[in-house]
Amino acid sequence: MDKSSLIYVAGHTGLVGSAICNALRNKGFNNVVTRTHRELELMDRAAVKEFFDKENPGDVFLAAARVGGIMANNIYRADFIYDNLQIQQNIIGESFAHGVKKLLFLGSTCIYPKNSPQPIKEEYLLSGELEYTNEPYAIAKIAGLKMCESFNLQYGTDYIAVMPTNLYGPNDNFDLDKSHVLPAMIRKIFLARCIKNGDYRTLLKDYNARPYGDMGEVPEVLEIIEKLKDYGIYSSHVELWGSGKPLREFLWSGDMAEACVYIMQYVNSSDLCGDKKEIRNCHINIGTGKEISIHDLALVIARVIGYEGEIKFDNTKPDGTMRKLTDVSKLNGLGWRHTVELDEGIGKLYEWYLDNLK
């Protein structure tokens, strides 16, 4: 990938894509093309072909995906597998048809079996059953990874698949129904602090910035407080899903983007496969190699936000996989390591969230 190449970032408005665009700009890659969902429906193969015909990008970052937290994954199972398979097939297929030089496919560490040995090495892929709640999404991402691997083997393309751990950062999804664990916890604990402190003006600002429920455009404060109980947010405490015991690894989205651009600049697919008789597991984990329990994460968030109420855990709700720590030795061996630690990242994301209430 060089600075004269036209680079297409699919999914540029999301957490992952926006971070990649920022990282590209910071490194002087200014020849970047993007399209919003309204401008280009990635599930429409004809529309994707027309876009590639017109723009003819030289390099592609495939960051577009239907994503969500444990609740969304479990409820919208058909949407998560169907939409992601369609998006991947269209973009990878048209990239091949148009001679794209290099493509980076972004997956997720949920591709690994729920009972993988820890930390999780790339070679553990397909060695056991998946976590039930996100199985459809994981299967779609495995298919994308295998599509890249198979095109490389059959046609000699340079398509690299990376599997980031749990990400957080600017442009994260804070939807109370569909967000991932860390932004969901930040918003819930923040709203609980607002109720506890009687900060009703901020409650209204938060609702107007990111509405929830079916309360209309200008609900009363008491309506908001009552509705938030549906999400486990009360004046005296906040309830979070599960036991709090699962261990999770979190990576700042800016670090993830830096890793992706680094890989596109300095790593080729041929560097990852070696000379084995059977070529597989050429993807790369992207993470920190560090983990924290959901319980302790809640305490860190509460400290950053200044919340002094009680935090409870609802054991009737699913925990998901109990532990999911990536082995990042392959990535470190390629010359890249993360820079933003969790406490710093949570503070930065909380500041971003407050700035976007204005």
Secondary structure by P-SEA (a helix, b strand, c coil): ccccccccccccccaaaaaaaaaaaaacccccccccccccccccaaaaaaaaaacccccccccccccccaaaaaaaaaaaaaaaaaaaaaaaaaaaaacccbbbbbbccccccccccccccccccccccccccaaaaaaaaaaaaaaaaaaaaacccbbbbbbbcccccccccccccccccaaaaaaaaaaaaaaaacaaaaaaaaaaacccccccccccaaaaaaaaccccccccccccccccccccccccaaaaaaaaaaaacccccccccccccccccccccccccccccaaaaaaaaaaaacccbbbbbcccccccccbbbbbaaaaaaacccccccaaaaaaaaaaaaaaacc
